[in-house]
Amino acid sequence: MRFKDKVAIVTGGGSGIGEAVVRRLHSEGAVVVIADIRLDAAKRVADDLASPERIATREVNVLDNPGLEGLIEATVGQFGRLDLLVNNAGMGSFGKVTQIDLAHWREVMAVDVESVFWASRTAIPHLEKTSGSIVNVASASGLAADYGFAAYNAAKAAVINLTRAMAIDHAPLVRVNAVSPGLTRTPLAVGLFDNPAIMAAYGGILPMGRAAETSEIAAAVAFLGSSDASYVNGHNLVIDGGMTAHTGQPNFTKILGDASHLDQAESAFRG
Ligand SMILES: NC(=O)c1ccc[n+]([C@@H]2O[C@H](COP(=O)([O-])OP(=O)(O)OC[C@H]3O[C@@H](n4cnc5c(N)ncnc54)[C@H](O)[C@@H]3O)[C@@H](O)[C@H]2O)c1
């Protein structure tokens, strides 16, 4: 029960990774406020959990700065404290810089980055009182570039470095960390999962041979937000099954064969 008597807010808690984080924190004793632009989605998750006295829902669009302030102030007003803010709500984006317009770019930056800035800015004074922490949900797409993901790549990279900036500025009272999931089975990624050509291509680049389940991301968020991570600060925990451990070079073992063909493989390297 790492979160007994602790109070957490999860943005985008009505679906996918956020929902799994809500379930995990709640199962470990936390009071959890599920904040989502879709109140019905937040309520669906809340209604499925035991201990309703440890759950609250709130309709919030993270684009709405006063709405974010209201979320945080209402949480502290109702439950007396705030121990953990999980900035999870986010949006995807597809298009090269020549294909997306300024309005889209600004929306992605606002939903994925500005919301993290504003929610954190509002929450930090409360987190300082509880020696609390922030966990930001970034992405493996913030570590390098994907074809056609320009705005998302830029936004998630910004989240990762904003995490580091807040971590050093607000230590030792508040720890700030990020997780960077790779492909994870959620409604946001359904367009990828439903496309056989995309999934076939993933087959060659996922060392684990599968996507992540949301519970696997939630476990890492819970670790970073707990006292088990009391000296972890400014870290970006990549949860991609090893996808970004790969340099991107060809799979030599597939082309040259395995140990039974070592001579051939070695001669390929010698030229
Ligand atoms: N699914 C993946 O493969 C993957 C990989 C890396 C990172 N991520 C990141 O994980 C986070 C969660 O994504 P997911 O895959 O669970 O998506 P999802 O669509 O399953 O869930 C996102 C939730 O956020 C809510 N939301 C969306 N816009 C909002 C807004 N403006 N204000 C408040 N709530 C809003 C939605 O209603 C939804 O409940 C995102 O930041 C995403 O970028 C996802």
The ligand as an SDF file (V2000), in Angstrom:
LIG
                    3D

 44 48  0  0  0  0  0  0  0  0999 V2000
   -0.6400    4.7030  -26.7510 N   0  0  0  0  0  0  0  0  0  0  0  0
    0.6410    4.8290  -27.0790 C   0  0  0  0  0  0  0  0  0  0  0  0
    1.1940    4.0450  -27.8800 O   0  0  0  0  0  0  0  0  0  0  0  0
    1.4460    5.9440  -26.4480 C   0  0  0  0  0  0  0  0  0  0  0  0
    2.8320    5.8980  -26.6000 C   0  0  0  0  0  0  0  0  0  0  0  0
    3.6010    6.8890  -26.0300 C   0  0  0  0  0  0  0  0  0  0  0  0
    3.0070    7.9000  -25.3100 C   0  0  0  0  0  0  0  0  0  0  0  0
    1.6600    7.9490  -25.1670 N   0  0  0  0  0  0  0  0  0  0  0  0
    1.0950    9.0480  -24.3880 C   0  0  0  0  0  0  0  0  0  0  0  0
    0.3080    8.5310  -23.3370 O   0  0  0  0  0  0  0  0  0  0  0  0
   -0.6640    9.4990  -22.9700 C   0  0  0  0  0  0  0  0  0  0  0  0
   -2.0200    8.8310  -22.8810 C   0  0  0  0  0  0  0  0  0  0  0  0
   -2.3480    8.3400  -24.1680 O   0  0  0  0  0  0  0  0  0  0  0  0
   -3.2430    7.0530  -24.4020 P   0  0  0  0  0  0  0  0  0  0  0  0
   -2.5960    6.2740  -25.4550 O   0  0  0  0  0  0  0  0  0  0  0  0
   -3.5760    6.4050  -23.1130 O   0  0  0  0  0  0  0  0  0  0  0  0
   -4.5210    7.7670  -25.0450 O   0  0  0  0  0  0  0  0  0  0  0  0
   -6.0920    7.5440  -24.8720 P   0  0  0  0  0  0  0  0  0  0  0  0
   -6.7200    8.2380  -26.0230 O   0  0  0  0  0  0  0  0  0  0  0  0
   -6.4110    6.1220  -24.6060 O   0  0  0  0  0  0  0  0  0  0  0  0
   -6.4250    8.3410  -23.5250 O   0  0  0  0  0  0  0  0  0  0  0  0
   -6.2340    9.7240  -23.4410 C   0  0  0  0  0  0  0  0  0  0  0  0
   -7.2490   10.2810  -22.4580 C   0  0  0  0  0  0  0  0  0  0  0  0
   -6.9870   11.6830  -22.3500 O   0  0  0  0  0  0  0  0  0  0  0  0
   -8.2090   12.3810  -22.4950 C   0  0  0  0  0  0  0  0  0  0  0  0
   -7.9350   13.6680  -23.1020 N   0  0  0  0  0  0  0  0  0  0  0  0
   -7.5970   13.9040  -24.4010 C   0  0  0  0  0  0  0  0  0  0  0  0
   -7.4720   15.2180  -24.6050 N   0  0  0  0  0  0  0  0  0  0  0  0
   -7.7270   15.8170  -23.4060 C   0  0  0  0  0  0  0  0  0  0  0  0
   -7.7750   17.1680  -22.9870 C   0  0  0  0  0  0  0  0  0  0  0  0
   -7.5350   18.1550  -23.8410 N   0  0  0  0  0  0  0  0  0  0  0  0
   -8.0640   17.4300  -21.7000 N   0  0  0  0  0  0  0  0  0  0  0  0
   -8.3140   16.4130  -20.8250 C   0  0  0  0  0  0  0  0  0  0  0  0
   -8.3080   15.1280  -21.1810 N   0  0  0  0  0  0  0  0  0  0  0  0
   -8.0130   14.8260  -22.4540 C   0  0  0  0  0  0  0  0  0  0  0  0
   -9.0820   11.5140  -23.3840 C   0  0  0  0  0  0  0  0  0  0  0  0
  -10.4680   11.7890  -23.2000 O   0  0  0  0  0  0  0  0  0  0  0  0
   -8.6900   10.1210  -22.9290 C   0  0  0  0  0  0  0  0  0  0  0  0
   -9.4990    9.6630  -21.8680 O   0  0  0  0  0  0  0  0  0  0  0  0
   -0.5730   10.6160  -24.0050 C   0  0  0  0  0  0  0  0  0  0  0  0
    0.1620   11.6980  -23.4670 O   0  0  0  0  0  0  0  0  0  0  0  0
    0.1690    9.9730  -25.1610 C   0  0  0  0  0  0  0  0  0  0  0  0
    0.8680   10.9060  -25.9330 O   0  0  0  0  0  0  0  0  0  0  0  0
    0.8660    6.9760  -25.7170 C   0  0  0  0  0  0  0  0  0  0  0  0
  1  2  1  0
  2  3  2  0
  2  4  1  0
  4  5  1  0
  4 44  2  0
  5  6  2  0
  6  7  1  0
  7  8  2  0
  8  9  1  0
  8 44  1  0
  9 10  1  0
  9 42  1  0
 10 11  1  0
 11 12  1  0
 11 40  1  0
 12 13  1  0
 13 14  1  0
 14 15  2  0
 14 16  1  0
 14 17  1  0
 17 18  1  0
 18 19  2  0
 18 20  1  0
 18 21  1  0
 21 22  1  0
 22 23  1  0
 23 24  1  0
 23 38  1  0
 24 25  1  0
 25 26  1  0
 25 36  1  0
 26 27  1  0
 26 35  1  0
 27 28  2  0
 28 29  1  0
 29 30  1  0
 29 35  2  0
 30 31  1  0
 30 32  2  0
 32 33  1  0
 33 34  2  0
 34 35  1  0
 36 37  1  0
 36 38  1  0
 38 39  1  0
 40 41  1  0
 40 42  1  0
 42 43  1  0
M  CHG  2   8   1  16  -1
M  END
$$$$
